[in-house]
Amino acid sequence: MSLKAVIWDFDGTIADSNQKNYAITKELFCQGMGLDISLIAALSSYDDYTTALNRYSNWRSLYAEGFGIASERIDEAGDLWHDYQVKMQVRTPVFPGLRSVFDRIHPVPQAIVSQNSKDNIQNCLIDEQCDHYFSKIIGYQDVPYSAQKPDPTGLVLAIKELLGSGMGEDGIVIYVGDHATDLETAQNAQEWAQSEQLSLKVHGFRVGFERTADKDAAHCTEPAQLEQLIAECAGL
């Protein structure tokens, strides 16, 4: 089977953005929602934040269960996120070594499916001179709140956009993420493909560029390993 597309998560996969997101979350809760963040244990340190981030499947679960935000205020937080993200002028670097992976994959179509803002992702890619690699970006605004990952809606949208009339052909689609939820999203997209009687195989790879000491938490901890995995999976 040929490689039809490679689709990426963004935060913690392409870009080292968790420090910025930690700062945004604290400012949003404190200034935007009037919350006392000293009462939120998961925000007491960056380590506590990343532990919570990796425990929950999506941002809504993180806010409700990890941060203890009342259910009636979660949509409010989601609506405020974009403005606070834009206001936080902190550079979000692409992980070293990933450009060579993007180059190796090219000209296979690539896209991003993320729970981050599409505008923020686009601006980061432009700053890092990587925007030309990606023909589609699906952000959290592009799918309903109820259809965030691990629901495959965003990933399916990207697959349809990238493959177009080639949807019915045999082929492999790879989704690269940094969280167990990303693997579950890929599995759910595979179930969708089967339900549509498509010959696509959707594979999920989990990276851990920020957690290089945690060997059990990731399939690969260096871009070179990811490049090799993609090549082996697709027969490149």
Order of alpha helices (4+ residues) and beta strands (2+ residues): beta-alpha-alpha-alpha-alpha-beta-alpha-beta-alpha-beta-alpha-beta-alpha
